[in-house]
Amino acid sequence: MWHEGTIGIPMKDGGYKIAHYWVKSYEEGSMYGINEGCISKLTIKIDGKITANYDRGWDIEPADDLPTQMAYCILLENYN
């Protein structure tokens, strides 16, 4: 099932970064999923730039910046 949405990531300056995401997840894990979990496809876009992309394997691993890492952790918790 496909899921799409946005996550507001709080920043040190008091503002927020918006992470837009698309996730394809299943009810059961698979060898194609992230960490053999339920997410088989994942895209995170911040400021119009794709900062993470997984399509049965990593095309773009999550960047080291805080907004991408936080969004990635939230999505893993919710869908994997």
PEFENWO-V742803 format. One record per pair of residues at least 24 apart in sequence whose ideal C-beta (glycine too) atoms are under 10 Angstrom apart, sorted by the first residue. I is the first residue (numbers start at 1). J is the second residue. Records with the same first field share a line. If there is no record, write none. Layout:
I=J  J
This chain:
1=25  26  27  38  79
2=41
3=39  42  75  78  79
4=43
5=75  78
6=45  71
7=44  46  67  70  71  72  74  75  78
8=67  70  71
9=46  65  66  67  68  69  70  71  74
10=66  67  70
11=66  67  70
12=66
16=67
17=46  47  65  66  67  68  70  71
18=45  46  47  67  71
19=44  45  46  47  51  52  67  68  70  71  72  74  75
20=44  45  46  47  48  50  71
21=45  46  52  71  72  74  75  79
22=53  75
23=54  75  76  78  79  80
24=54  55  56  79
25=75  78  79  80
26=79
29=80
30=56
31=56
32=56  57
33=79  80
34=58  72  75  76  79  80
35=76  80
36=80
37=76  79  80
38=76  79  80
39=75  76  78  79  80
42=71  72  75  76  79  80
44=68  69  71  72  75
45=71
46=71
